[in-house]
Amino acid sequence: MIVFECMATAIGLSMVFSLIRVLRGPTPLDRLTGLGLIGTKTVVLLVLLGSIAGRQDMFVDIAMAYALVSFIGVLSLADYYDTLGARS
Amino acid sequence: MIVVVWAFLFTGIFFIFTGIVGVLRLPDFYCRLHAVGKCDTLGVGLMLTGLAIHEGFTLVSLKVIAIIIFIGLANPTATHALARAAMKSGMKPWTRGDDPAC
C-alpha cells in the first residue's frame, strides 16, 4: 500500500531531523534526548516495514526487542549522568 | 476500516512532527524534554494503534498492543530520568529574563 511507504519515508525524515538535535545539542543530555526520539521512531518504522514486506510476525518481534534495548540504553545513560551530577 | 487506519496514521505522524518542531525550536533542555515526552509518546502510540487495526485480531496485533503499552510506560520514565539527571547535574531552567529577544 502506497500510504505505508509514504509514512515510512516521513518517519525517516523525522529521524533525520532528530539527528540534527543529536549533532547540535549543547549538552550531552540534549544528545541523549535526540537518541531516545530516534529509538522510539525506529519501533514504528520496523512495524511499518513488516507491513510493507508482508512479514509482520518477524518484524514485530524485532520491534519489541528494539524497544526494550533502546529504553534500557537511555535509562542507563541517564542514570550515569545522575550519579555524575550527584558526585560533583 | 482502511479510512480508520489512515486517520490514525496521519494523526500520529502529525504529532510526531509537532514533537520534532518542539525539539528543534524550543530554547532550553527542559522545554525540549516537555515536547518529547508528550508528543512522541502520543504520536507513536497512535501510529501503532493504526497498524494494529490494519492487522486485524491476530497474535501480531496483540504484540503491537503490548509494544504500545510498553512505550506508554517506558517513554515517560525515560523522560523523567533525563530531567532528574539534568536537575542533579545543576542545569538551570530557562526563564524569559535570560533572553530579551524572545
N, CA and C atoms of all chains as a GROMACS GRO file, in nm:
protein
  570
    1MET      N    1   0.085  -0.120   0.000
    1MET     CA    2   0.000   0.000   0.000
    1MET      C    3   0.089   0.125   0.000
    2ILE      N    4   0.053   0.221  -0.084
    2ILE     CA    5   0.142   0.336  -0.104
    2ILE      C    6   0.146   0.426   0.019
    3VAL      N    7   0.037   0.426   0.097
    3VAL     CA    8   0.034   0.512   0.217
    3VAL      C    9   0.141   0.468   0.316
    4PHE      N   10   0.164   0.336   0.326
    4PHE     CA   11   0.262   0.287   0.421
    4PHE      C   12   0.403   0.329   0.381
    5GLU      N   13   0.431   0.325   0.250
    5GLU     CA   14   0.563   0.372   0.204
    5GLU      C   15   0.581   0.520   0.234
    6CYS      N   16   0.475   0.600   0.212
    6CYS     CA   17   0.485   0.743   0.242
    6CYS      C   18   0.508   0.766   0.391
    7MET      N   19   0.438   0.688   0.476
    7MET     CA   20   0.456   0.701   0.620
    7MET      C   21   0.599   0.664   0.661
    8ALA      N   22   0.653   0.556   0.600
    8ALA     CA   23   0.790   0.516   0.633
    8ALA      C   24   0.888   0.625   0.593
    9THR      N   25   0.865   0.689   0.477
    9THR     CA   26   0.951   0.799   0.435
    9THR      C   27   0.943   0.916   0.532
   10ALA      N   28   0.819   0.948   0.575
   10ALA     CA   29   0.802   1.061   0.667
   10ALA      C   30   0.871   1.034   0.800
   11ILE      N   31   0.864   0.909   0.846
   11ILE     CA   32   0.931   0.876   0.974
   11ILE      C   33   1.082   0.883   0.957
   12GLY      N   34   1.132   0.839   0.841
   12GLY     CA   35   1.276   0.853   0.815
   12GLY      C   36   1.320   0.998   0.816
   13LEU      N   37   1.236   1.085   0.757
   13LEU     CA   38   1.265   1.228   0.756
   13LEU      C   39   1.268   1.286   0.897
   14SER      N   40   1.172   1.244   0.981
   14SER     CA   41   1.169   1.294   1.118
   14SER      C   42   1.288   1.242   1.198
   15MET      N   43   1.338   1.121   1.162
   15MET     CA   44   1.459   1.072   1.229
   15MET      C   45   1.580   1.156   1.189
   16VAL      N   46   1.585   1.201   1.064
   16VAL     CA   47   1.694   1.290   1.023
   16VAL      C   48   1.688   1.421   1.101
   17PHE      N   49   1.566   1.475   1.120
   17PHE     CA   50   1.554   1.599   1.196
   17PHE      C   51   1.594   1.580   1.342
   18SER      N   52   1.562   1.461   1.399
   18SER     CA   53   1.610   1.432   1.535
   18SER      C   54   1.761   1.426   1.540
   19LEU      N   55   1.821   1.376   1.431
   19LEU     CA   56   1.967   1.366   1.426
   19LEU      C   57   2.032   1.504   1.428
   20ILE      N   58   1.961   1.607   1.376
   20ILE     CA   59   2.014   1.744   1.385
   20ILE      C   60   2.031   1.783   1.531
   21ARG      N   61   1.932   1.748   1.614
   21ARG     CA   62   1.943   1.782   1.756
   21ARG      C   63   2.056   1.702   1.822
   22VAL      N   64   2.075   1.576   1.778
   22VAL     CA   65   2.184   1.497   1.834
   22VAL      C   66   2.318   1.560   1.799
   23LEU      N   67   2.331   1.612   1.677
   23LEU     CA   68   2.460   1.668   1.637
   23LEU      C   69   2.483   1.805   1.696
   24ARG      N   70   2.377   1.887   1.715
   24ARG     CA   71   2.395   2.025   1.758
   24ARG      C   72   2.378   2.047   1.907
   25GLY      N   73   2.326   1.943   1.980
   25GLY     CA   74   2.287   1.964   2.119
   25GLY      C   75   2.396   2.022   2.205
   26PRO      N   76   2.368   2.127   2.281
   26PRO     CA   77   2.475   2.189   2.360
   26PRO      C   78   2.525   2.098   2.471
   27THR      N   79   2.438   2.021   2.534
   27THR     CA   80   2.478   1.936   2.645
   27THR      C   81   2.465   1.789   2.604
   28PRO      N   82   2.533   1.698   2.673
   28PRO     CA   83   2.516   1.555   2.643
   28PRO      C   84   2.373   1.507   2.663
   29LEU      N   85   2.300   1.568   2.755
   29LEU     CA   86   2.162   1.523   2.778
   29LEU      C   87   2.072   1.558   2.661
   30ASP      N   88   2.103   1.670   2.590
   30ASP     CA   89   2.028   1.702   2.468
   30ASP      C   90   2.048   1.595   2.363
   31ARG      N   91   2.173   1.553   2.349
   31ARG     CA   92   2.201   1.447   2.252
   31ARG      C   93   2.131   1.318   2.289
   32LEU      N   94   2.125   1.290   2.419
   32LEU     CA   95   2.057   1.169   2.465
   32LEU      C   96   1.908   1.176   2.436
   33THR      N   97   1.849   1.296   2.449
   33THR     CA   98   1.708   1.314   2.415
   33THR      C   99   1.682   1.281   2.268
   34GLY      N  100   1.771   1.332   2.180
   34GLY     CA  101   1.756   1.302   2.038
   34GLY      C  102   1.769   1.154   2.009
   35LEU      N  103   1.859   1.087   2.081
   35LEU     CA  104   1.875   0.943   2.060
   35LEU      C  105   1.750   0.866   2.104
   36GLY      N  106   1.688   0.912   2.214
   36GLY     CA  107   1.564   0.848   2.257
   36GLY      C  108   1.454   0.865   2.156
   37LEU      N  109   1.447   0.985   2.094
   37LEU     CA  110   1.348   1.010   1.988
   37LEU      C  111   1.368   0.915   1.872
   38ILE      N  112   1.494   0.900   1.828
   38ILE     CA  113   1.521   0.811   1.716
   38ILE      C  114   1.485   0.667   1.752
   39GLY      N  115   1.513   0.628   1.878
   39GLY     CA  116   1.482   0.492   1.919
   39GLY      C  117   1.334   0.460   1.914
   40THR      N  118   1.248   0.553   1.964
   40THR     CA  119   1.104   0.524   1.961
   40THR      C  120   1.051   0.525   1.818
   41LYS      N  121   1.110   0.611   1.731
   41LYS     CA  122   1.062   0.613   1.593
   41LYS      C  123   1.102   0.487   1.519
   42THR      N  124   1.216   0.429   1.555
   42THR     CA  125   1.260   0.307   1.488
   42THR      C  126   1.162   0.193   1.511
   43VAL      N  127   1.098   0.190   1.629
   43VAL     CA  128   1.000   0.085   1.658
   43VAL      C  129   0.885   0.092   1.556
   44VAL      N  130   0.832   0.215   1.536
   44VAL     CA  131   0.722   0.231   1.439
   44VAL      C  132   0.770   0.196   1.299
   45LEU      N  133   0.892   0.237   1.266
   45LEU     CA  134   0.945   0.210   1.132
   45LEU      C  135   0.957   0.060   1.108
   46LEU      N  136   0.996  -0.016   1.213
   46LEU     CA  137   1.009  -0.161   1.196
   46LEU      C  138   0.873  -0.226   1.173
   47VAL      N  139   0.771  -0.182   1.249
   47VAL     CA  140   0.637  -0.241   1.230
   47VAL      C  141   0.582  -0.205   1.092
   48LEU      N  142   0.608  -0.080   1.048
   48LEU     CA  143   0.565  -0.039   0.914
   48LEU      C  144   0.635  -0.121   0.806
   49LEU      N  145   0.764  -0.143   0.822
   49LEU     CA  146   0.838  -0.222   0.723
   49LEU      C  147   0.788  -0.366   0.719
   50GLY      N  148   0.747  -0.419   0.837
   50GLY     CA  149   0.687  -0.552   0.838
   50GLY      C  150   0.558  -0.556   0.760
   51SER      N  151   0.475  -0.450   0.772
   51SER     CA  152   0.351  -0.446   0.696
   51SER      C  153   0.378  -0.431   0.547
   52ILE      N  154   0.483  -0.356   0.510
   52ILE     CA  155   0.514  -0.338   0.368
   52ILE      C  156   0.566  -0.469   0.309
   53ALA      N  157   0.655  -0.537   0.385
   53ALA     CA  158   0.716  -0.658   0.331
   53ALA      C  159   0.626  -0.780   0.345
   54GLY      N  160   0.517  -0.769   0.424
   54GLY     CA  161   0.430  -0.884   0.442
   54GLY      C  162   0.481  -0.986   0.541
   55ARG      N  163   0.580  -0.948   0.624
   55ARG     CA  164   0.635  -1.040   0.725
   55ARG      C  165   0.616  -0.980   0.864
   56GLN      N  166   0.488  -0.954   0.901
   56GLN     CA  167   0.462  -0.886   1.029
   56GLN      C  168   0.509  -0.969   1.147
   57ASP      N  169   0.494  -1.102   1.139
   57ASP     CA  170   0.526  -1.188   1.254
   57ASP      C  171   0.673  -1.179   1.293
   58MET      N  172   0.760  -1.160   1.191
   58MET     CA  173   0.903  -1.148   1.220
   58MET      C  174   0.937  -1.009   1.270
   59PHE      N  175   0.887  -0.905   1.199
   59PHE     CA  176   0.929  -0.769   1.230
   59PHE      C  177   0.876  -0.719   1.364
   60VAL      N  178   0.760  -0.769   1.407
   60VAL     CA  179   0.704  -0.723   1.534
   60VAL      C  180   0.792  -0.768   1.651
   61ASP      N  181   0.847  -0.890   1.640
   61ASP     CA  182   0.937  -0.937   1.746
   61ASP      C  183   1.064  -0.852   1.751
   62ILE      N  184   1.116  -0.818   1.632
   62ILE     CA  185   1.236  -0.732   1.629
   62ILE      C  186   1.205  -0.597   1.692
   63ALA      N  187   1.086  -0.541   1.660
   63ALA     CA  188   1.049  -0.411   1.714
   63ALA      C  189   1.038  -0.416   1.866
   64MET      N  190   0.982  -0.525   1.918
   64MET     CA  191   0.969  -0.541   2.063
   64MET      C  192   1.107  -0.542   2.130
   65ALA      N  193   1.199  -0.622   2.075
   65ALA     CA  194   1.334  -0.630   2.132
   65ALA      C  195   1.403  -0.496   2.121
   66TYR      N  196   1.383  -0.425   2.008
   66TYR     CA  197   1.449  -0.296   1.992
   66TYR      C  198   1.396  -0.194   2.091
   67ALA      N  199   1.264  -0.198   2.119
   67ALA     CA  200   1.208  -0.104   2.217
   67ALA      C  201   1.270  -0.126   2.354
   68LEU      N  202   1.286  -0.254   2.393
   68LEU     CA  203   1.347  -0.284   2.524
   68LEU      C  204   1.490  -0.235   2.530
   69VAL      N  205   1.569  -0.263   2.424
   69VAL     CA  206   1.711  -0.227   2.426
   69VAL      C  207   1.728  -0.075   2.428
   70SER      N  208   1.648  -0.004   2.348
   70SER     CA  209   1.658   0.143   2.343
   70SER      C  210   1.621   0.204   2.478
   71PHE      N  211   1.515   0.150   2.541
   71PHE     CA  212   1.474   0.204   2.672
   71PHE      C  213   1.583   0.183   2.776
   72ILE      N  214   1.643   0.063   2.776
   72ILE     CA  215   1.747   0.035   2.876
   72ILE      C  216   1.870   0.122   2.850
   73GLY      N  217   1.904   0.145   2.722
   73GLY     CA  218   2.018   0.231   2.691
   73GLY      C  219   2.000   0.373   2.742
   74VAL      N  220   1.883   0.432   2.711
   74VAL     CA  221   1.858   0.570   2.757
   74VAL      C  222   1.856   0.577   2.908
   75LEU      N  223   1.794   0.478   2.972
   75LEU     CA  224   1.782   0.480   3.118
   75LEU      C  225   1.918   0.467   3.186
   76SER      N  226   2.004   0.379   3.131
   76SER     CA  227   2.134   0.360   3.195
   76SER      C  228   2.222   0.483   3.178
   77LEU      N  229   2.215   0.548   3.058
   77LEU     CA  230   2.295   0.669   3.040
   77LEU      C  231   2.245   0.783   3.127
   78ALA      N  232   2.111   0.794   3.142
   78ALA     CA  233   2.056   0.897   3.230
   78ALA      C  234   2.099   0.872   3.375
   79ASP      N  235   2.105   0.745   3.415
   79ASP     CA  236   2.148   0.712   3.550
   79ASP      C  237   2.296   0.746   3.569
   80TYR      N  238   2.375   0.726   3.462
   80TYR     CA  239   2.517   0.762   3.468
   80TYR      C  240   2.534   0.912   3.492
   81TYR      N  241   2.461   0.994   3.416
   81TYR     CA  242   2.473   1.139   3.436
   81TYR      C  243   2.414   1.181   3.570
   82ASP      N  244   2.315   1.106   3.618
   82ASP     CA  245   2.258   1.133   3.751
   82ASP      C  246   2.365   1.120   3.859
   83THR      N  247   2.437   1.007   3.860
   83THR     CA  248   2.540   0.986   3.962
   83THR      C  249   2.656   1.083   3.942
   84LEU      N  250   2.686   1.116   3.816
   84LEU     CA  251   2.793   1.212   3.788
   84LEU      C  252   2.759   1.349   3.845
   85GLY      N  253   2.631   1.391   3.830
   85GLY     CA  254   2.589   1.521   3.883
   85GLY      C  255   2.583   1.521   4.035
   86ALA      N  256   2.544   1.406   4.094
   86ALA     CA  257   2.535   1.400   4.239
   86ALA      C  258   2.673   1.404   4.303
   87ARG      N  259   2.775   1.351   4.229
   87ARG     CA  260   2.909   1.346   4.285
   87ARG      C  261   2.977   1.483   4.281
   88SER      N  262   2.953   1.558   4.175
   88SER     CA  263   3.022   1.686   4.159
   88SER      C  264   2.958   1.795   4.247
   89MET      N  265  -1.292   0.059   0.718
   89MET     CA  266  -1.181   0.015   0.805
   89MET      C  267  -1.050   0.083   0.766
   90ILE      N  268  -1.024   0.088   0.634
   90ILE     CA  269  -0.897   0.144   0.587
   90ILE      C  270  -0.891   0.294   0.616
   91VAL      N  271  -1.010   0.359   0.619
   91VAL     CA  272  -1.012   0.502   0.650
   91VAL      C  273  -0.972   0.526   0.795
   92VAL      N  274  -1.015   0.436   0.883
   92VAL     CA  275  -0.977   0.449   1.026
   92VAL      C  276  -0.827   0.434   1.040
   93VAL      N  277  -0.768   0.335   0.967
   93VAL     CA  278  -0.623   0.314   0.973
   93VAL      C  279  -0.550   0.438   0.925
   94TRP      N  280  -0.596   0.496   0.814
   94TRP     CA  281  -0.529   0.616   0.761
   94TRP      C  282  -0.541   0.732   0.857
   95ALA      N  283  -0.660   0.746   0.920
   95ALA     CA  284  -0.679   0.856   1.015
   95ALA      C  285  -0.581   0.844   1.132
   96PHE      N  286  -0.566   0.720   1.185
   96PHE     CA  287  -0.472   0.700   1.295
   96PHE      C  288  -0.329   0.731   1.251
   97LEU      N  289  -0.293   0.683   1.130
   97LEU     CA  290  -0.155   0.704   1.084
   97LEU      C  291  -0.125   0.852   1.064
   98PHE      N  292  -0.220   0.926   1.001
   98PHE     CA  293  -0.192   1.067   0.975
   98PHE      C  294  -0.192   1.150   1.102
   99THR      N  295  -0.281   1.117   1.198
   99THR     CA  296  -0.278   1.188   1.326
   99THR      C  297  -0.147   1.161   1.399
  100GLY      N  298  -0.101   1.036   1.393
  100GLY     CA  299   0.025   1.003   1.460
  100GLY      C  300   0.143   1.075   1.399
  101ILE      N  301   0.149   1.081   1.265
  101ILE     CA  302   0.263   1.149   1.203
  101ILE      C  303   0.256   1.300   1.228
  102PHE      N  304   0.132   1.354   1.241
  102PHE     CA  305   0.120   1.496   1.278
  102PHE      C  306   0.181   1.522   1.415
  103PHE      N  307   0.149   1.436   1.512
  103PHE     CA  308   0.202   1.458   1.647
  103PHE      C  309   0.353   1.438   1.651
  104ILE      N  310   0.403   1.340   1.572
  104ILE     CA  311   0.548   1.318   1.570
  104ILE      C  312   0.619   1.441   1.516
  105PHE      N  313   0.564   1.502   1.409
  105PHE     CA  314   0.632   1.619   1.354
  105PHE      C  315   0.617   1.740   1.446
  106THR      N  316   0.505   1.748   1.520
  106THR     CA  317   0.493   1.854   1.621
  106THR      C  318   0.603   1.841   1.726
  107GLY      N  319   0.629   1.717   1.769
  107GLY     CA  320   0.736   1.695   1.866
  107GLY      C  321   0.872   1.732   1.810
  108ILE      N  322   0.893   1.702   1.680
  108ILE     CA  323   1.020   1.735   1.617
  108ILE      C  324   1.040   1.886   1.612
  109VAL      N  325   0.933   1.960   1.577
  109VAL     CA  326   0.944   2.106   1.574
  109VAL      C  327   0.977   2.159   1.713
  110GLY      N  328   0.912   2.100   1.816
  110GLY     CA  329   0.942   2.143   1.952
  110GLY      C  330   1.086   2.115   1.991
  111VAL      N  331   1.137   1.997   1.952
  111VAL     CA  332   1.275   1.962   1.988
  111VAL      C  333   1.373   2.054   1.918
  112LEU      N  334   1.342   2.093   1.795
  112LEU     CA  335   1.439   2.176   1.723
  112LEU      C  336   1.430   2.323   1.760
  113ARG      N  337   1.313   2.372   1.802
  113ARG     CA  338   1.295   2.516   1.815
  113ARG      C  339   1.295   2.568   1.958
  114LEU      N  340   1.262   2.484   2.056
  114LEU     CA  341   1.246   2.538   2.192
  114LEU      C  342   1.382   2.572   2.253
  115PRO      N  343   1.385   2.668   2.345
  115PRO     CA  344   1.514   2.727   2.384
  115PRO      C  345   1.596   2.648   2.485
  116ASP      N  346   1.538   2.555   2.556
  116ASP     CA  347   1.604   2.502   2.676
  116ASP      C  348   1.590   2.351   2.679
  117PHE      N  349   1.674   2.283   2.755
  117PHE     CA  350   1.667   2.138   2.763
  117PHE      C  351   1.534   2.090   2.821
  118TYR      N  352   1.486   2.157   2.925
  118TYR     CA  353   1.361   2.114   2.987
  118TYR      C  354   1.243   2.135   2.894
  119CYS      N  355   1.245   2.246   2.818
  119CYS     CA  356   1.137   2.270   2.721
  119CYS      C  357   1.137   2.162   2.614
  120ARG      N  358   1.256   2.127   2.567
  120ARG     CA  359   1.266   2.022   2.464
  120ARG      C  360   1.217   1.889   2.518
  121LEU      N  361   1.251   1.861   2.644
  121LEU     CA  362   1.207   1.736   2.706
  121LEU      C  363   1.055   1.732   2.718
  122HIS      N  364   0.996   1.847   2.744
  122HIS     CA  365   0.850   1.858   2.752
  122HIS      C  366   0.786   1.825   2.617
  123ALA      N  367   0.849   1.872   2.508
  123ALA     CA  368   0.797   1.840   2.375
  123ALA      C  369   0.811   1.692   2.345
  124VAL      N  370   0.925   1.632   2.382
  124VAL     CA  371   0.948   1.491   2.353
  124VAL      C  372   0.852   1.402   2.431
  125GLY      N  373   0.840   1.429   2.561
  125GLY     CA  374   0.770   1.337   2.649
  125GLY      C  375   0.626   1.314   2.613
  126LYS      N  376   0.558   1.417   2.562
  126LYS     CA  377   0.416   1.400   2.533
  126LYS      C  378   0.389   1.373   2.386
  127CYS      N  379   0.445   1.458   2.298
  127CYS     CA  380   0.412   1.444   2.155
  127CYS      C  381   0.460   1.312   2.099
  128ASP      N  382   0.579   1.269   2.138
  128ASP     CA  383   0.634   1.148   2.080
  128ASP      C  384   0.558   1.025   2.128
  129THR      N  385   0.526   1.021   2.258
  129THR     CA  386   0.451   0.906   2.309
  129THR      C  387   0.316   0.895   2.240
  130LEU      N  388   0.244   1.009   2.228
  130LEU     CA  389   0.112   1.005   2.166
  130LEU      C  390   0.121   0.970   2.018
  131GLY      N  391   0.218   1.028   1.946
  131GLY     CA  392   0.228   1.002   1.803
  131GLY      C  393   0.261   0.857   1.774
  132VAL      N  394   0.358   0.803   1.846
  132VAL     CA  395   0.398   0.663   1.825
  132VAL      C  396   0.284   0.570   1.864
  133GLY      N  397   0.215   0.602   1.974
  133GLY     CA  398   0.102   0.519   2.015
  133GLY      C  399  -0.010   0.518   1.912
  134LEU      N  400  -0.039   0.636   1.854
  134LEU     CA  401  -0.146   0.642   1.753
  134LEU      C  402  -0.108   0.566   1.628
  135MET      N  403   0.018   0.581   1.584
  135MET     CA  404   0.059   0.510   1.462
  135MET      C  405   0.056   0.359   1.482
  136LEU      N  406   0.101   0.313   1.600
  136LEU     CA  407   0.099   0.169   1.625
  136LEU      C  408  -0.044   0.118   1.640
  137THR      N  409  -0.135   0.202   1.695
  137THR     CA  410  -0.276   0.162   1.702
  137THR      C  411  -0.334   0.143   1.562
  138GLY      N  412  -0.300   0.235   1.470
  138GLY     CA  413  -0.347   0.220   1.333
  138GLY      C  414  -0.295   0.093   1.270
  139LEU      N  415  -0.169   0.061   1.294
  139LEU     CA  416  -0.112  -0.062   1.235
  139LEU      C  417  -0.175  -0.188   1.297
  140ALA      N  418  -0.207  -0.182   1.428
  140ALA     CA  419  -0.272  -0.296   1.492
  140ALA      C  420  -0.412  -0.318   1.436
  141ILE      N  421  -0.484  -0.207   1.407
  141ILE     CA  422  -0.617  -0.220   1.346
  141ILE      C  423  -0.604  -0.279   1.206
  142HIS      N  424  -0.498  -0.240   1.135
  142HIS     CA  425  -0.476  -0.291   0.999
  142HIS      C  426  -0.449  -0.440   0.999
  143GLU      N  427  -0.386  -0.491   1.107
  143GLU     CA  428  -0.356  -0.633   1.112
  143GLU      C  429  -0.482  -0.718   1.132
  144GLY      N  430  -0.582  -0.661   1.200
  144GLY     CA  431  -0.693  -0.743   1.240
  144GLY      C  432  -0.664  -0.809   1.374
  145PHE      N  433  -0.752  -0.899   1.418
  145PHE     CA  434  -0.737  -0.957   1.551
  145PHE      C  435  -0.654  -1.084   1.541
  146THR      N  436  -0.519  -1.068   1.551
  146THR     CA  437  -0.429  -1.183   1.546
  146THR      C  438  -0.328  -1.171   1.658
  147LEU      N  439  -0.232  -1.265   1.661
  147LEU     CA  440  -0.124  -1.260   1.761
  147LEU      C  441  -0.034  -1.140   1.735
  148VAL      N  442  -0.017  -1.104   1.606
  148VAL     CA  443   0.068  -0.990   1.572
  148VAL      C  444   0.011  -0.861   1.629
  149SER      N  445  -0.121  -0.841   1.616
  149SER     CA  446  -0.181  -0.718   1.668
  149SER      C  447  -0.173  -0.717   1.821
  150LEU      N  448  -0.180  -0.835   1.882
  150LEU     CA  449  -0.165  -0.842   2.028
  150LEU      C  450  -0.024  -0.797   2.069
  151LYS      N  451   0.076  -0.840   1.991
  151LYS     CA  452   0.213  -0.798   2.022
  151LYS      C  453   0.230  -0.648   1.999
  152VAL      N  454   0.164  -0.594   1.896
  152VAL     CA  455   0.172  -0.449   1.871
  152VAL      C  456   0.109  -0.373   1.987
  153ILE      N  457  -0.003  -0.426   2.040
  153ILE     CA  458  -0.066  -0.360   2.156
  153ILE      C  459   0.027  -0.368   2.277
  154ALA      N  460   0.099  -0.480   2.291
  154ALA     CA  461   0.197  -0.490   2.400
  154ALA      C  462   0.307  -0.386   2.385
  155ILE      N  463   0.350  -0.362   2.259
  155ILE     CA  464   0.452  -0.258   2.236
  155ILE      C  465   0.396  -0.121   2.272
  156ILE      N  466   0.268  -0.096   2.238
  156ILE     CA  467   0.207   0.034   2.272
  156ILE      C  468   0.207   0.056   2.423
  157ILE      N  469   0.167  -0.048   2.498
  157ILE     CA  470   0.162  -0.036   2.644
  157ILE      C  471   0.303  -0.015   2.699
  158PHE      N  472   0.401  -0.088   2.643
  158PHE     CA  473   0.538  -0.073   2.692
  158PHE      C  474   0.592   0.067   2.665
  159ILE      N  475   0.565   0.121   2.543
  159ILE     CA  476   0.616   0.255   2.512
  159ILE      C  477   0.545   0.359   2.597
  160GLY      N  478   0.414   0.339   2.623
  160GLY     CA  479   0.342   0.431   2.710
  160GLY      C  480   0.397   0.434   2.851
  161LEU      N  481   0.455   0.321   2.896
  161LEU     CA  482   0.517   0.321   3.029
  161LEU      C  483   0.662   0.368   3.024
  162ALA      N  484   0.735   0.329   2.918
  162ALA     CA  485   0.879   0.349   2.916
  162ALA      C  486   0.919   0.491   2.879
  163ASN      N  487   0.844   0.553   2.785
  163ASN     CA  488   0.884   0.684   2.736
  163ASN      C  489   0.874   0.792   2.844
  164PRO      N  490   0.764   0.801   2.922
  164PRO     CA  491   0.763   0.896   3.033
  164PRO      C  492   0.868   0.865   3.139
  165THR      N  493   0.898   0.736   3.160
  165THR     CA  494   1.001   0.702   3.258
  165THR      C  495   1.138   0.753   3.214
  166ALA      N  496   1.170   0.734   3.085
  166ALA     CA  497   1.298   0.782   3.033
  166ALA      C  498   1.306   0.934   3.040
  167THR      N  499   1.195   1.001   3.008
  167THR     CA  500   1.192   1.147   3.015
  167THR      C  501   1.214   1.197   3.157
  168HIS      N  502   1.149   1.127   3.252
  168HIS     CA  503   1.165   1.165   3.392
  168HIS      C  504   1.309   1.144   3.438
  169ALA      N  505   1.370   1.032   3.394
  169ALA     CA  506   1.508   1.004   3.435
  169ALA      C  507   1.602   1.110   3.379
  170LEU      N  508   1.578   1.152   3.253
  170LEU     CA  509   1.664   1.255   3.192
  170LEU      C  510   1.650   1.388   3.265
  171ALA      N  511   1.524   1.427   3.296
  171ALA     CA  512   1.504   1.554   3.366
  171ALA      C  513   1.566   1.552   3.504
  172ARG      N  514   1.558   1.437   3.570
  172ARG     CA  515   1.618   1.422   3.703
  172ARG      C  516   1.770   1.432   3.697
  173ALA      N  517   1.829   1.369   3.593
  173ALA     CA  518   1.974   1.377   3.578
  173ALA      C  519   2.018   1.520   3.550
  174ALA      N  520   1.940   1.594   3.469
  174ALA     CA  521   1.975   1.733   3.440
  174ALA      C  522   1.964   1.819   3.564
  175MET      N  523   1.860   1.794   3.644
  175MET     CA  524   1.840   1.873   3.766
  175MET      C  525   1.953   1.845   3.866
  176LYS      N  526   1.994   1.717   3.877
  176LYS     CA  527   2.101   1.680   3.970
  176LYS      C  528   2.234   1.737   3.926
  177SER      N  529   2.257   1.746   3.793
  177SER     CA  530   2.385   1.800   3.747
  177SER      C  531   2.384   1.951   3.742
  178GLY      N  532   2.278   2.014   3.793
  178GLY     CA  533   2.283   2.158   3.814
  178GLY      C  534   2.245   2.243   3.695
  179MET      N  535   2.165   2.189   3.602
  179MET     CA  536   2.121   2.270   3.488
  179MET      C  537   2.005   2.358   3.530
  180LYS      N  538   2.018   2.488   3.504
  180LYS     CA  539   1.913   2.581   3.545
  180LYS      C  540   1.802   2.587   3.439
  181PRO      N  541   1.675   2.588   3.482
  181PRO     CA  542   1.567   2.604   3.384
  181PRO      C  543   1.569   2.744   3.321
  182TRP      N  544   1.524   2.748   3.194
  182TRP     CA  545   1.524   2.873   3.118
  182TRP      C  546   1.411   2.961   3.168
  183THR      N  547   1.441   3.090   3.182
  183THR     CA  548   1.334   3.187   3.211
  183THR      C  549   1.336   3.296   3.106
  184ARG      N  550   1.230   3.374   3.100
  184ARG     CA  551   1.218   3.476   2.996
  184ARG      C  552   1.322   3.585   3.012
  185GLY      N  553   1.367   3.608   3.135
  185GLY     CA  554   1.465   3.713   3.158
  185GLY      C  555   1.602   3.683   3.098
  186ASP      N  556   1.630   3.552   3.072
  186ASP     CA  557   1.760   3.518   3.017
  186ASP      C  558   1.778   3.566   2.874
  187ASP      N  559   1.669   3.575   2.801
  187ASP     CA  560   1.679   3.601   2.658
  187ASP      C  561   1.584   3.714   2.621
  188PRO      N  562   1.631   3.838   2.612
  188PRO     CA  563   1.542   3.950   2.584
  188PRO      C  564   1.480   3.945   2.446
  189ALA      N  565   1.538   3.869   2.354
  189ALA     CA  566   1.486   3.868   2.217
  189ALA      C  567   1.353   3.796   2.208
  190CYS      N  568   1.325   3.703   2.300
  190CYS     CA  569   1.200   3.627   2.291
  190CYS      C  570   1.084   3.703   2.355
   0.00000   0.00000   0.00000
